[in-house]
């Protein structure tokens, strides 16, 4: 089952990150999310099936933080990430 990383983008909409299989061979989805989510921004990891595949109004999407619950994690600075996780 594929998983996606969700976080707010710069305009307040939704950013959806789909890690490649190659990236997932080296890093966990959490490690990827920590790196790819802006510093100090919360992110959620969800199953792909939980996200609409109708992208007609993608720019109008909003994160329903109450429905998502507690964030999976918080993005960290790349230098901090590299020291901890880079392989």
PDB file of N, CA, C and O in Angstrom:
ATOM      1  N   UNK A   1       0.839  -1.166   0.000  1.00  0.00           N
ATOM      2  CA  UNK A   1       0.000   0.000   0.000  1.00  0.00           C
ATOM      3  C   UNK A   1       0.894   1.242   0.000  1.00  0.00           C
ATOM      4  O   UNK A   1       1.725   1.415   0.892  1.00  0.00           O
ATOM      5  N   UNK A   2       0.722   2.098  -0.996  1.00  0.00           N
ATOM      6  CA  UNK A   2       1.525   3.309  -1.114  1.00  0.00           C
ATOM      7  C   UNK A   2       1.077   4.343  -0.081  1.00  0.00           C
ATOM      8  O   UNK A   2      -0.100   4.441   0.267  1.00  0.00           O
ATOM      9  N   UNK A   3       2.043   5.097   0.387  1.00  0.00           N
ATOM     10  CA  UNK A   3       1.751   6.159   1.340  1.00  0.00           C
ATOM     11  C   UNK A   3       2.200   7.499   0.775  1.00  0.00           C
ATOM     12  O   UNK A   3       3.123   7.570  -0.036  1.00  0.00           O
ATOM     13  N   UNK A   4       1.533   8.558   1.217  1.00  0.00           N
ATOM     14  CA  UNK A   4       1.831   9.914   0.778  1.00  0.00           C
ATOM     15  C   UNK A   4       2.143  10.779   1.990  1.00  0.00           C
ATOM     16  O   UNK A   4       1.712  10.496   3.107  1.00  0.00           O
ATOM     17  N   UNK A   5       2.897  11.833   1.743  1.00  0.00           N
ATOM     18  CA  UNK A   5       3.216  12.824   2.771  1.00  0.00           C
ATOM     19  C   UNK A   5       2.398  14.065   2.447  1.00  0.00           C
ATOM     20  O   UNK A   5       2.441  14.567   1.324  1.00  0.00           O
ATOM     21  N   UNK A   6       1.652  14.561   3.431  1.00  0.00           N
ATOM     22  CA  UNK A   6       0.846  15.764   3.256  1.00  0.00           C
ATOM     23  C   UNK A   6       1.348  16.857   4.189  1.00  0.00           C
ATOM     24  O   UNK A   6       1.666  16.593   5.348  1.00  0.00           O
ATOM     25  N   UNK A   7       1.419  18.075   3.686  1.00  0.00           N
ATOM     26  CA  UNK A   7       1.697  19.241   4.529  1.00  0.00           C
ATOM     27  C   UNK A   7       1.155  20.465   3.814  1.00  0.00           C
ATOM     28  O   UNK A   7       0.826  20.402   2.629  1.00  0.00           O
ATOM     29  N   UNK A   8       1.060  21.576   4.527  1.00  0.00           N
ATOM     30  CA  UNK A   8       0.600  22.812   3.904  1.00  0.00           C
ATOM     31  C   UNK A   8       1.707  23.349   3.006  1.00  0.00           C
ATOM     32  O   UNK A   8       2.891  23.254   3.329  1.00  0.00           O
ATOM     33  N   UNK A   9       1.292  23.925   1.856  1.00  0.00           N
ATOM     34  CA  UNK A   9       2.277  24.549   0.985  1.00  0.00           C
ATOM     35  C   UNK A   9       2.379  26.041   1.292  1.00  0.00           C
ATOM     36  O   UNK A   9       1.723  26.538   2.208  1.00  0.00           O
ATOM     37  N   UNK A  10       3.197  26.748   0.528  1.00  0.00           N
ATOM     38  CA  UNK A  10       3.453  28.171   0.784  1.00  0.00           C
ATOM     39  C   UNK A  10       2.214  29.049   0.666  1.00  0.00           C
ATOM     40  O   UNK A  10       2.172  30.131   1.253  1.00  0.00           O
ATOM     41  N   UNK A  11       1.213  28.611  -0.073  1.00  0.00           N
ATOM     42  CA  UNK A  11       0.011  29.426  -0.270  1.00  0.00           C
ATOM     43  C   UNK A  11      -1.136  28.986   0.637  1.00  0.00           C
ATOM     44  O   UNK A  11      -2.246  29.505   0.516  1.00  0.00           O
ATOM     45  N   UNK A  12      -0.889  28.048   1.535  1.00  0.00           N
ATOM     46  CA  UNK A  12      -1.925  27.570   2.441  1.00  0.00           C
ATOM     47  C   UNK A  12      -2.695  26.380   1.904  1.00  0.00           C
ATOM     48  O   UNK A  12      -3.573  25.846   2.581  1.00  0.00           O
ATOM     49  N   UNK A  13      -2.370  25.966   0.690  1.00  0.00           N
ATOM     50  CA  UNK A  13      -2.997  24.783   0.112  1.00  0.00           C
ATOM     51  C   UNK A  13      -2.320  23.522   0.611  1.00  0.00           C
ATOM     52  O   UNK A  13      -1.665  23.525   1.654  1.00  0.00           O
ATOM     53  N   UNK A  14      -2.483  22.454  -0.137  1.00  0.00           N
ATOM     54  CA  UNK A  14      -1.952  21.155   0.267  1.00  0.00           C
ATOM     55  C   UNK A  14      -0.790  20.746  -0.629  1.00  0.00           C
ATOM     56  O   UNK A  14      -0.889  20.804  -1.855  1.00  0.00           O
ATOM     57  N   UNK A  15       0.298  20.336  -0.017  1.00  0.00           N
ATOM     58  CA  UNK A  15       1.406  19.727  -0.742  1.00  0.00           C
ATOM     59  C   UNK A  15       1.300  18.219  -0.550  1.00  0.00           C
ATOM     60  O   UNK A  15       1.125  17.737   0.569  1.00  0.00           O
ATOM     61  N   UNK A  16       1.408  17.485  -1.646  1.00  0.00           N
ATOM     62  CA  UNK A  16       1.340  16.024  -1.611  1.00  0.00           C
ATOM     63  C   UNK A  16       2.664  15.496  -2.151  1.00  0.00           C
ATOM     64  O   UNK A  16       3.024  15.761  -3.298  1.00  0.00           O
ATOM     65  N   UNK A  17       3.376  14.759  -1.334  1.00  0.00           N
ATOM     66  CA  UNK A  17       4.669  14.200  -1.721  1.00  0.00           C
ATOM     67  C   UNK A  17       4.527  12.683  -1.814  1.00  0.00           C
ATOM     68  O   UNK A  17       4.074  12.024  -0.879  1.00  0.00           O
ATOM     69  N   UNK A  18       4.920  12.156  -2.954  1.00  0.00           N
ATOM     70  CA  UNK A  18       4.869  10.715  -3.181  1.00  0.00           C
ATOM     71  C   UNK A  18       6.296  10.209  -3.378  1.00  0.00           C
ATOM     72  O   UNK A  18       6.840  10.311  -4.478  1.00  0.00           O
ATOM     73  N   UNK A  19       6.902   9.670  -2.334  1.00  0.00           N
ATOM     74  CA  UNK A  19       8.288   9.209  -2.455  1.00  0.00           C
ATOM     75  C   UNK A  19       8.444   8.133  -3.530  1.00  0.00           C
ATOM     76  O   UNK A  19       7.569   7.285  -3.707  1.00  0.00           O
ATOM     77  N   UNK A  20       9.549   8.177  -4.233  1.00  0.00           N
ATOM     78  CA  UNK A  20       9.812   7.184  -5.264  1.00  0.00           C
ATOM     79  C   UNK A  20      10.223   5.862  -4.623  1.00  0.00           C
ATOM     80  O   UNK A  20      10.721   5.844  -3.498  1.00  0.00           O
ATOM     81  N   UNK A  21      10.016   4.761  -5.334  1.00  0.00           N
ATOM     82  CA  UNK A  21      10.475   3.470  -4.805  1.00  0.00           C
ATOM     83  C   UNK A  21      11.977   3.467  -4.529  1.00  0.00           C
ATOM     84  O   UNK A  21      12.437   2.834  -3.579  1.00  0.00           O
ATOM     85  N   UNK A  22      12.734   4.175  -5.358  1.00  0.00           N
ATOM     86  CA  UNK A  22      14.186   4.231  -5.164  1.00  0.00           C
ATOM     87  C   UNK A  22      14.535   4.927  -3.852  1.00  0.00           C
ATOM     88  O   UNK A  22      15.412   4.472  -3.117  1.00  0.00           O
ATOM     89  N   UNK A  23      13.846   6.032  -3.560  1.00  0.00           N
ATOM     90  CA  UNK A  23      14.099   6.744  -2.301  1.00  0.00           C
ATOM     91  C   UNK A  23      13.741   5.858  -1.112  1.00  0.00           C
ATOM     92  O   UNK A  23      14.438   5.850  -0.097  1.00  0.00           O
ATOM     93  N   UNK A  24      12.648   5.115  -1.252  1.00  0.00           N
ATOM     94  CA  UNK A  24      12.200   4.256  -0.154  1.00  0.00           C
ATOM     95  C   UNK A  24      13.098   3.036   0.044  1.00  0.00           C
ATOM     96  O   UNK A  24      13.007   2.363   1.071  1.00  0.00           O
ATOM     97  N   UNK A  25      13.955   2.746  -0.919  1.00  0.00           N
ATOM     98  CA  UNK A  25      14.937   1.671  -0.730  1.00  0.00           C
ATOM     99  C   UNK A  25      16.040   2.108   0.226  1.00  0.00           C
ATOM    100  O   UNK A  25      16.681   1.275   0.866  1.00  0.00           O
ATOM    101  N   UNK A  26      16.259   3.427   0.320  1.00  0.00           N
ATOM    102  CA  UNK A  26      17.338   3.962   1.150  1.00  0.00           C
ATOM    103  C   UNK A  26      16.836   4.568   2.446  1.00  0.00           C
ATOM    104  O   UNK A  26      17.466   4.415   3.492  1.00  0.00           O
ATOM    105  N   UNK A  27      15.694   5.261   2.382  1.00  0.00           N
ATOM    106  CA  UNK A  27      15.176   5.986   3.540  1.00  0.00           C
ATOM    107  C   UNK A  27      13.753   5.538   3.860  1.00  0.00           C
ATOM    108  O   UNK A  27      13.025   5.076   2.981  1.00  0.00           O
ATOM    109  N   UNK A  28      13.368   5.676   5.116  1.00  0.00           N
ATOM    110  CA  UNK A  28      11.980   5.412   5.485  1.00  0.00           C
ATOM    111  C   UNK A  28      11.129   6.598   5.046  1.00  0.00           C
ATOM    112  O   UNK A  28      11.657   7.675   4.770  1.00  0.00           O
ATOM    113  N   UNK A  29       9.836   6.405   4.982  1.00  0.00           N
ATOM    114  CA  UNK A  29       8.961   7.506   4.590  1.00  0.00           C
ATOM    115  C   UNK A  29       9.028   8.640   5.625  1.00  0.00           C
ATOM    116  O   UNK A  29       8.882   9.811   5.272  1.00  0.00           O
ATOM    117  N   UNK A  30       9.245   8.299   6.874  1.00  0.00           N
ATOM    118  CA  UNK A  30       9.384   9.341   7.913  1.00  0.00           C
ATOM    119  C   UNK A  30      10.638  10.163   7.659  1.00  0.00           C
ATOM    120  O   UNK A  30      10.599  11.390   7.747  1.00  0.00           O
ATOM    121  N   UNK A  31      11.754   9.504   7.344  1.00  0.00           N
ATOM    122  CA  UNK A  31      12.998  10.230   7.063  1.00  0.00           C
ATOM    123  C   UNK A  31      12.825  11.153   5.867  1.00  0.00           C
ATOM    124  O   UNK A  31      13.323  12.279   5.878  1.00  0.00           O
ATOM    125  N   UNK A  32      12.126  10.693   4.837  1.00  0.00           N
ATOM    126  CA  UNK A  32      11.873  11.514   3.657  1.00  0.00           C
ATOM    127  C   UNK A  32      10.992  12.705   4.031  1.00  0.00           C
ATOM    128  O   UNK A  32      11.257  13.833   3.615  1.00  0.00           O
ATOM    129  N   UNK A  33       9.954  12.454   4.811  1.00  0.00           N
ATOM    130  CA  UNK A  33       9.044  13.531   5.221  1.00  0.00           C
ATOM    131  C   UNK A  33       9.763  14.584   6.057  1.00  0.00           C
ATOM    132  O   UNK A  33       9.533  15.780   5.873  1.00  0.00           O
ATOM    133  N   UNK A  34      10.623  14.159   6.965  1.00  0.00           N
ATOM    134  CA  UNK A  34      11.373  15.109   7.787  1.00  0.00           C
ATOM    135  C   UNK A  34      12.192  16.055   6.918  1.00  0.00           C
ATOM    136  O   UNK A  34      12.297  17.246   7.211  1.00  0.00           O
ATOM    137  N   UNK A  35      12.771  15.519   5.850  1.00  0.00           N
ATOM    138  CA  UNK A  35      13.615  16.306   4.943  1.00  0.00           C
ATOM    139  C   UNK A  35      12.795  17.162   3.991  1.00  0.00           C
ATOM    140  O   UNK A  35      13.142  18.319   3.752  1.00  0.00           O
ATOM    141  N   UNK A  36      11.719  16.621   3.444  1.00  0.00           N
ATOM    142  CA  UNK A  36      10.988  17.297   2.370  1.00  0.00           C
ATOM    143  C   UNK A  36       9.894  18.249   2.849  1.00  0.00           C
ATOM    144  O   UNK A  36       9.370  19.033   2.058  1.00  0.00           O
ATOM    145  N   UNK A  37       9.549  18.191   4.116  1.00  0.00           N
ATOM    146  CA  UNK A  37       8.574  19.117   4.680  1.00  0.00           C
ATOM    147  C   UNK A  37       9.326  20.359   5.148  1.00  0.00           C
ATOM    148  O   UNK A  37      10.398  20.241   5.741  1.00  0.00           O
ATOM    149  N   UNK A  38       8.778  21.551   4.892  1.00  0.00           N
ATOM    150  CA  UNK A  38       9.470  22.760   5.361  1.00  0.00           C
ATOM    151  C   UNK A  38       9.761  22.711   6.862  1.00  0.00           C
ATOM    152  O   UNK A  38       8.999  22.134   7.637  1.00  0.00           O
ATOM    153  N   UNK A  39      10.857  23.316   7.248  1.00  0.00           N
ATOM    154  CA  UNK A  39      11.295  23.339   8.640  1.00  0.00           C
ATOM    155  C   UNK A  39      10.184  23.854   9.555  1.00  0.00           C
ATOM    156  O   UNK A  39       9.557  24.877   9.283  1.00  0.00           O
ATOM    157  N   UNK A  40       9.962  23.128  10.631  1.00  0.00           N
ATOM    158  CA  UNK A  40       8.988  23.444  11.678  1.00  0.00           C
ATOM    159  C   UNK A  40       7.528  23.364  11.215  1.00  0.00           C
ATOM    160  O   UNK A  40       6.638  23.866  11.902  1.00  0.00           O
ATOM    161  N   UNK A  41       7.278  22.749  10.077  1.00  0.00           N
ATOM    162  CA  UNK A  41       5.904  22.562   9.601  1.00  0.00           C
ATOM    163  C   UNK A  41       5.466  21.124   9.871  1.00  0.00           C
ATOM    164  O   UNK A  41       6.243  20.194   9.654  1.00  0.00           O
ATOM    165  N   UNK A  42       4.235  20.929  10.341  1.00  0.00           N
ATOM    166  CA  UNK A  42       3.754  19.571  10.583  1.00  0.00           C
ATOM    167  C   UNK A  42       3.466  18.832   9.278  1.00  0.00           C
ATOM    168  O   UNK A  42       3.140  19.439   8.258  1.00  0.00           O
ATOM    169  N   UNK A  43       3.594  17.514   9.338  1.00  0.00           N
ATOM    170  CA  UNK A  43       3.236  16.681   8.187  1.00  0.00           C
ATOM    171  C   UNK A  43       2.473  15.465   8.670  1.00  0.00           C
ATOM    172  O   UNK A  43       2.558  15.063   9.830  1.00  0.00           O
ATOM    173  N   UNK A  44       1.723  14.893   7.739  1.00  0.00           N
ATOM    174  CA  UNK A  44       0.937  13.693   8.005  1.00  0.00           C
ATOM    175  C   UNK A  44       1.261  12.666   6.932  1.00  0.00           C
ATOM    176  O   UNK A  44       1.390  13.013   5.758  1.00  0.00           O
ATOM    177  N   UNK A  45       1.393  11.416   7.321  1.00  0.00           N
ATOM    178  CA  UNK A  45       1.578  10.327   6.378  1.00  0.00           C
ATOM    179  C   UNK A  45       0.263   9.572   6.311  1.00  0.00           C
ATOM    180  O   UNK A  45      -0.257   9.110   7.327  1.00  0.00           O
ATOM    181  N   UNK A  46      -0.269   9.453   5.097  1.00  0.00           N
ATOM    182  CA  UNK A  46      -1.572   8.810   4.899  1.00  0.00           C
ATOM    183  C   UNK A  46      -1.456   7.768   3.799  1.00  0.00           C
ATOM    184  O   UNK A  46      -0.543   7.811   2.975  1.00  0.00           O
ATOM    185  N   UNK A  47      -2.387   6.843   3.799  1.00  0.00           N
ATOM    186  CA  UNK A  47      -2.457   5.876   2.710  1.00  0.00           C
ATOM    187  C   UNK A  47      -2.962   6.584   1.454  1.00  0.00           C
ATOM    188  O   UNK A  47      -3.828   7.455   1.526  1.00  0.00           O
ATOM    189  N   UNK A  48      -2.420   6.206   0.329  1.00  0.00           N
ATOM    190  CA  UNK A  48      -2.757   6.838  -0.942  1.00  0.00           C
ATOM    191  C   UNK A  48      -4.268   6.843  -1.195  1.00  0.00           C
ATOM    192  O   UNK A  48      -4.797   7.789  -1.778  1.00  0.00           O
ATOM    193  N   UNK A  49      -4.953   5.797  -0.760  1.00  0.00           N
ATOM    194  CA  UNK A  49      -6.386   5.682  -0.987  1.00  0.00           C
ATOM    195  C   UNK A  49      -7.193   6.752  -0.249  1.00  0.00           C
ATOM    196  O   UNK A  49      -8.345   7.011  -0.598  1.00  0.00           O
ATOM    197  N   UNK A  50      -6.593   7.374   0.768  1.00  0.00           N
ATOM    198  CA  UNK A  50      -7.283   8.399   1.545  1.00  0.00           C
ATOM    199  C   UNK A  50      -7.294   9.759   0.849  1.00  0.00           C
ATOM    200  O   UNK A  50      -7.976  10.679   1.301  1.00  0.00           O
ATOM    201  N   UNK A  51      -6.546   9.893  -0.242  1.00  0.00           N
ATOM    202  CA  UNK A  51      -6.442  11.168  -0.955  1.00  0.00           C
ATOM    203  C   UNK A  51      -7.173  11.042  -2.277  1.00  0.00           C
ATOM    204  O   UNK A  51      -7.014  10.060  -3.002  1.00  0.00           O
ATOM    205  N   UNK A  52      -7.975  12.049  -2.580  1.00  0.00           N
ATOM    206  CA  UNK A  52      -8.748  12.041  -3.822  1.00  0.00           C
ATOM    207  C   UNK A  52      -7.829  11.938  -5.035  1.00  0.00           C
ATOM    208  O   UNK A  52      -6.765  12.556  -5.072  1.00  0.00           O
ATOM    209  N   UNK A  53      -8.244  11.160  -6.015  1.00  0.00           N
ATOM    210  CA  UNK A  53      -7.477  11.107  -7.260  1.00  0.00           C
ATOM    211  C   UNK A  53      -8.074  12.041  -8.306  1.00  0.00           C
ATOM    212  O   UNK A  53      -7.620  12.060  -9.450  1.00  0.00           O
ATOM    213  N   UNK A  54      -9.091  12.821  -7.922  1.00  0.00           N
ATOM    214  CA  UNK A  54      -9.667  13.855  -8.784  1.00  0.00           C
ATOM    215  C   UNK A  54      -8.946  15.164  -8.488  1.00  0.00           C
ATOM    216  O   UNK A  54      -9.199  15.797  -7.463  1.00  0.00           O
ATOM    217  N   UNK A  55      -8.065  15.563  -9.366  1.00  0.00           N
ATOM    218  CA  UNK A  55      -7.247  16.755  -9.147  1.00  0.00           C
ATOM    219  C   UNK A  55      -7.814  17.986  -9.847  1.00  0.00           C
ATOM    220  O   UNK A  55      -7.101  18.973 -10.030  1.00  0.00           O
ATOM    221  N   UNK A  56      -9.079  17.941 -10.237  1.00  0.00           N
ATOM    222  CA  UNK A  56      -9.706  19.056 -10.946  1.00  0.00           C
ATOM    223  C   UNK A  56      -9.544  20.361 -10.178  1.00  0.00           C
ATOM    224  O   UNK A  56      -9.196  21.386 -10.763  1.00  0.00           O
ATOM    225  N   UNK A  57      -9.791  20.331  -8.881  1.00  0.00           N
ATOM    226  CA  UNK A  57      -9.689  21.536  -8.059  1.00  0.00           C
ATOM    227  C   UNK A  57      -8.553  21.422  -7.052  1.00  0.00           C
ATOM    228  O   UNK A  57      -8.686  21.866  -5.911  1.00  0.00           O
ATOM    229  N   UNK A  58      -7.443  20.834  -7.465  1.00  0.00           N
ATOM    230  CA  UNK A  58      -6.325  20.578  -6.560  1.00  0.00           C
ATOM    231  C   UNK A  58      -5.865  21.845  -5.844  1.00  0.00           C
ATOM    232  O   UNK A  58      -5.558  21.794  -4.653  1.00  0.00           O
ATOM    233  N   UNK A  59      -5.809  22.975  -6.538  1.00  0.00           N
ATOM    234  CA  UNK A  59      -5.327  24.217  -5.926  1.00  0.00           C
ATOM    235  C   UNK A  59      -6.264  24.727  -4.829  1.00  0.00           C
ATOM    236  O   UNK A  59      -5.881  25.603  -4.054  1.00  0.00           O
ATOM    237  N   UNK A  60      -7.469  24.198  -4.753  1.00  0.00           N
ATOM    238  CA  UNK A  60      -8.417  24.609  -3.723  1.00  0.00           C
ATOM    239  C   UNK A  60      -8.422  23.650  -2.531  1.00  0.00           C
ATOM    240  O   UNK A  60      -9.130  23.894  -1.554  1.00  0.00           O
ATOM    241  N   UNK A  61      -7.656  22.581  -2.591  1.00  0.00           N
ATOM    242  CA  UNK A  61      -7.619  21.625  -1.487  1.00  0.00           C
ATOM    243  C   UNK A  61      -7.120  22.312  -0.217  1.00  0.00           C
ATOM    244  O   UNK A  61      -6.290  23.220  -0.273  1.00  0.00           O
ATOM    245  N   UNK A  62      -7.632  21.871   0.913  1.00  0.00           N
ATOM    246  CA  UNK A  62      -7.172  22.318   2.223  1.00  0.00           C
ATOM    247  C   UNK A  62      -6.978  21.095   3.108  1.00  0.00           C
ATOM    248  O   UNK A  62      -7.657  20.081   2.945  1.00  0.00           O
ATOM    249  N   UNK A  63      -6.050  21.203   4.041  1.00  0.00           N
ATOM    250  CA  UNK A  63      -5.846  20.112   4.996  1.00  0.00           C
ATOM    251  C   UNK A  63      -6.886  20.221   6.101  1.00  0.00           C
ATOM    252  O   UNK A  63      -7.057  21.286   6.695  1.00  0.00           O
ATOM    253  N   UNK A  64      -7.571  19.136   6.375  1.00  0.00           N
ATOM    254  CA  UNK A  64      -8.505  19.082   7.499  1.00  0.00           C
ATOM    255  C   UNK A  64      -7.726  18.511   8.679  1.00  0.00           C
ATOM    256  O   UNK A  64      -7.720  17.304   8.920  1.00  0.00           O
ATOM    257  N   UNK A  65      -7.074  19.405   9.400  1.00  0.00           N
ATOM    258  CA  UNK A  65      -6.180  19.000  10.485  1.00  0.00           C
ATOM    259  C   UNK A  65      -6.932  18.231  11.569  1.00  0.00           C
ATOM    260  O   UNK A  65      -6.388  17.292  12.152  1.00  0.00           O
ATOM    261  N   UNK A  66      -8.161  18.616  11.840  1.00  0.00           N
ATOM    262  CA  UNK A  66      -8.944  17.892  12.854  1.00  0.00           C
ATOM    263  C   UNK A  66      -9.189  16.452  12.425  1.00  0.00           C
ATOM    264  O   UNK A  66      -9.083  15.531  13.235  1.00  0.00           O
ATOM    265  N   UNK A  67      -9.515  16.260  11.154  1.00  0.00           N
ATOM    266  CA  UNK A  67      -9.770  14.904  10.654  1.00  0.00           C
ATOM    267  C   UNK A  67      -8.483  14.085  10.600  1.00  0.00           C
ATOM    268  O   UNK A  67      -8.504  12.877  10.838  1.00  0.00           O
ATOM    269  N   UNK A  68      -7.370  14.736  10.289  1.00  0.00           N
ATOM    270  CA  UNK A  68      -6.097  14.032  10.192  1.00  0.00           C
ATOM    271  C   UNK A  68      -5.546  13.652  11.561  1.00  0.00           C
ATOM    272  O   UNK A  68      -4.815  12.670  11.686  1.00  0.00           O
ATOM    273  N   UNK A  69      -5.891  14.420  12.582  1.00  0.00           N
ATOM    274  CA  UNK A  69      -5.393  14.143  13.924  1.00  0.00           C
ATOM    275  C   UNK A  69      -3.987  14.689  14.128  1.00  0.00           C
ATOM    276  O   UNK A  69      -3.535  15.577  13.405  1.00  0.00           O
ATOM    277  N   UNK A  70      -3.320  14.149  15.110  1.00  0.00           N
ATOM    278  CA  UNK A  70      -1.963  14.599  15.425  1.00  0.00           C
ATOM    279  C   UNK A  70      -1.041  14.401  14.224  1.00  0.00           C
ATOM    280  O   UNK A  70      -1.131  13.385  13.535  1.00  0.00           O
ATOM    281  N   UNK A  71      -0.161  15.362  13.970  1.00  0.00           N
ATOM    282  CA  UNK A  71       0.781  15.180  12.864  1.00  0.00           C
ATOM    283  C   UNK A  71       1.695  13.978  13.105  1.00  0.00           C
ATOM    284  O   UNK A  71       1.981  13.602  14.242  1.00  0.00           O
ATOM    285  N   UNK A  72       2.134  13.400  12.008  1.00  0.00           N
ATOM    286  CA  UNK A  72       3.093  12.300  12.101  1.00  0.00           C
ATOM    287  C   UNK A  72       4.443  12.815  12.569  1.00  0.00           C
ATOM    288  O   UNK A  72       5.184  12.114  13.258  1.00  0.00           O
ATOM    289  N   UNK A  73       4.757  14.057  12.184  1.00  0.00           N
ATOM    290  CA  UNK A  73       6.033  14.651  12.558  1.00  0.00           C
ATOM    291  C   UNK A  73       6.098  16.109  12.144  1.00  0.00           C
ATOM    292  O   UNK A  73       5.120  16.684  11.668  1.00  0.00           O
ATOM    293  N   UNK A  74       7.276  16.693  12.337  1.00  0.00           N
ATOM    294  CA  UNK A  74       7.529  18.099  12.021  1.00  0.00           C
ATOM    295  C   UNK A  74       8.800  18.148  11.167  1.00  0.00           C
ATOM    296  O   UNK A  74       9.804  17.516  11.495  1.00  0.00           O
ATOM    297  N   UNK A  75       8.740  18.908  10.066  1.00  0.00           N
ATOM    298  CA  UNK A  75       9.909  19.035   9.198  1.00  0.00           C
ATOM    299  C   UNK A  75      11.096  19.634   9.930  1.00  0.00           C
ATOM    300  O   UNK A  75      10.928  20.459  10.829  1.00  0.00           O
ATOM    301  N   UNK A  76      12.302  19.215   9.543  1.00  0.00           N
ATOM    302  CA  UNK A  76      13.519  19.725  10.182  1.00  0.00           C
ATOM    303  C   UNK A  76      14.435  20.341   9.131  1.00  0.00           C
ATOM    304  O   UNK A  76      14.295  20.086   7.935  1.00  0.00           O
ATOM    305  N   UNK A  77      15.364  21.148   9.597  1.00  0.00           N
ATOM    306  CA  UNK A  77      16.350  21.794   8.748  1.00  0.00           C
ATOM    307  C   UNK A  77      17.184  20.738   8.017  1.00  0.00           C
ATOM    308  O   UNK A  77      17.527  19.707   8.595  1.00  0.00           O
ATOM    309  N   UNK A  78      17.507  20.996   6.748  1.00  0.00           N
ATOM    310  CA  UNK A  78      18.227  19.994   5.960  1.00  0.00           C
ATOM    311  C   UNK A  78      19.567  19.627   6.597  1.00  0.00           C
ATOM    312  O   UNK A  78      19.927  18.451   6.623  1.00  0.00           O
ATOM    313  N   UNK A  79      20.300  20.594   7.103  1.00  0.00           N
ATOM    314  CA  UNK A  79      21.608  20.277   7.693  1.00  0.00           C
ATOM    315  C   UNK A  79      21.451  19.341   8.892  1.00  0.00           C
ATOM    316  O   UNK A  79      22.242  18.414   9.068  1.00  0.00           O
ATOM    317  N   UNK A  80      20.437  19.583   9.708  1.00  0.00           N
ATOM    318  CA  UNK A  80      20.171  18.692  10.842  1.00  0.00           C
ATOM    319  C   UNK A  80      19.782  17.305  10.341  1.00  0.00           C
ATOM    320  O   UNK A  80      20.220  16.289  10.882  1.00  0.00           O
ATOM    321  N   UNK A  81      18.950  17.279   9.295  1.00  0.00           N
ATOM    322  CA  UNK A  81      18.530  15.995   8.725  1.00  0.00           C
ATOM    323  C   UNK A  81      19.738  15.226   8.204  1.00  0.00           C
ATOM    324  O   UNK A  81      19.876  14.029   8.459  1.00  0.00           O
ATOM    325  N   UNK A  82      20.613  15.918   7.471  1.00  0.00           N
ATOM    326  CA  UNK A  82      21.770  15.260   6.866  1.00  0.00           C
ATOM    327  C   UNK A  82      22.694  14.661   7.933  1.00  0.00           C
ATOM    328  O   UNK A  82      23.212  13.558   7.759  1.00  0.00           O
ATOM    329  N   UNK A  83      22.894  15.382   9.022  1.00  0.00           N
ATOM    330  CA  UNK A  83      23.745  14.867  10.084  1.00  0.00           C
ATOM    331  C   UNK A  83      23.158  13.598  10.708  1.00  0.00           C
ATOM    332  O   UNK A  83      23.890  12.683  11.086  1.00  0.00           O
ATOM    333  N   UNK A  84      21.849  13.560  10.806  1.00  0.00           N
ATOM    334  CA  UNK A  84      21.175  12.431  11.470  1.00  0.00           C
ATOM    335  C   UNK A  84      20.917  11.249  10.551  1.00  0.00           C
ATOM    336  O   UNK A  84      21.072  10.097  10.957  1.00  0.00           O
ATOM    337  N   UNK A  85      20.517  11.536   9.291  1.00  0.00           N
ATOM    338  CA  UNK A  85      19.966  10.466   8.457  1.00  0.00           C
ATOM    339  C   UNK A  85      20.711  10.173   7.156  1.00  0.00           C
ATOM    340  O   UNK A  85      20.573   9.078   6.612  1.00  0.00           O
ATOM    341  N   UNK A  86      21.489  11.113   6.649  1.00  0.00           N
ATOM    342  CA  UNK A  86      22.083  10.910   5.338  1.00  0.00           C
ATOM    343  C   UNK A  86      22.983   9.677   5.333  1.00  0.00           C
ATOM    344  O   UNK A  86      23.819   9.486   6.216  1.00  0.00           O
ATOM    345  N   UNK A  87      22.782   8.849   4.309  1.00  0.00           N
ATOM    346  CA  UNK A  87      23.516   7.584   4.233  1.00  0.00           C
ATOM    347  C   UNK A  87      24.528   7.631   3.119  1.00  0.00           C
ATOM    348  O   UNK A  87      25.247   6.657   2.897  1.00  0.00           O
TER     349      UNK A  87
END
